[in-house]
Amino acid sequence: MNVRCILSIWLCLTALVQGHAIAGGEHAGGHEHEKPAHTHADMETMHHTHDRWLNPPPEYANSVNHDWADVNAITRGKTLYESHCAVCHGTDGQGAGPLARSLGHPPADLTNNFHTSPGNGDAYLFWRVSEGGLAEPFRSQGSAMPAFKDVLTEQQRWDVLTYVHMFFHHGLARWQKGEQ
């Protein structure tokens, strides 16, 4: 087994364990939070969506992808997405991957977005992929998303986001029309 395969399995297991601990109200420091308002039975019909961007912390505030239409980045991003993200977000990006039902907090539905143009939300998206569910307020909400800043290079994180933008944020249609 190669290192990437082992790392992917480890990330999935970590997300699964974190999801169960969080779903049970357990957190570091011995304190508890209310249980999520949904149950695993709700997961089949429930989609986790957001209605706005949060402001990322200063270290991510100026993060910008300069080429959302880079075909090579899209190709690389697809491979990375399939090996690191699809297990939770699903191959269609709707948050219904094979591990989704086992998590205490549903993975985000990547097709419900408001990333309408390059530069609009870049910093937020890069922050979320980099820090995962470790950042607040996502940790308190029970997100089990792993932080990818120590797993994927900066370029690889942008590649994944480029793929997500093109195929789940409806950027592909605009790109094919010559819009960027």
Secondary structure in CASP SS format (residue, H / E / C, confidence):
PFRMAT SS
TARGET T0000
AUTHOR 0000-0000-0000
METHOD secondary structure of the structure
MODEL  1
M C 1.00
N C 1.00
V H 1.00
R H 1.00
C H 1.00
I H 1.00
L H 1.00
S H 1.00
I H 1.00
W H 1.00
L H 1.00
C H 1.00
L H 1.00
T H 1.00
A H 1.00
L H 1.00
V H 1.00
Q H 1.00
G H 1.00
H H 1.00
A H 1.00
I H 1.00
A H 1.00
G C 1.00
G C 1.00
E E 1.00
H C 1.00
A C 1.00
G C 1.00
G C 1.00
H C 1.00
E E 1.00
H C 1.00
E C 1.00
K C 1.00
P C 1.00
A C 1.00
H C 1.00
T C 1.00
H H 1.00
A H 1.00
D H 1.00
M H 1.00
E H 1.00
T C 1.00
M C 1.00
H C 1.00
H E 1.00
T C 1.00
H C 1.00
D C 1.00
R C 1.00
W C 1.00
L C 1.00
N C 1.00
P C 1.00
P C 1.00
P C 1.00
E C 1.00
Y C 1.00
A C 1.00
N C 1.00
S C 1.00
V C 1.00
N C 1.00
H C 1.00
D C 1.00
W C 1.00
A C 1.00
D C 1.00
V H 1.00
N H 1.00
A H 1.00
I H 1.00
T H 1.00
R H 1.00
G H 1.00
K H 1.00
T H 1.00
L H 1.00
Y H 1.00
E H 1.00
S H 1.00
H H 1.00
C C 1.00
A H 1.00
V H 1.00
C H 1.00
H H 1.00
G C 1.00
T C 1.00
D C 1.00
G C 1.00
Q C 1.00
G C 1.00
A C 1.00
G C 1.00
P C 1.00
L C 1.00
A H 1.00
R H 1.00
S H 1.00
L C 1.00
G C 1.00
H C 1.00
P C 1.00
P C 1.00
A E 1.00
D C 1.00
L C 1.00
T C 1.00
N C 1.00
N C 1.00
F C 1.00
H C 1.00
T C 1.00
S C 1.00
P C 1.00
G C 1.00
N C 1.00
G C 1.00
D H 1.00
A H 1.00
Y H 1.00
L H 1.00
F H 1.00
W H 1.00
R H 1.00
V H 1.00
S H 1.00
E H 1.00
G H 1.00
G H 1.00
L H 1.00
A C 1.00
E C 1.00
P C 1.00
F C 1.00
R C 1.00
S C 1.00
Q C 1.00
G C 1.00
S C 1.00
A C 1.00
M C 1.00
P C 1.00
A C 1.00
F C 1.00
K C 1.00
D C 1.00
V C 1.00
L C 1.00
T C 1.00
E H 1.00
Q H 1.00
Q H 1.00
R H 1.00
W H 1.00
D H 1.00
V H 1.00
L H 1.00
T H 1.00
Y H 1.00
V H 1.00
H H 1.00
M H 1.00
F H 1.00
F C 1.00
H C 1.00
H C 1.00
G H 1.00
L H 1.00
A H 1.00
R H 1.00
W H 1.00
Q H 1.00
K C 1.00
G C 1.00
E C 1.00
Q C 1.00
END
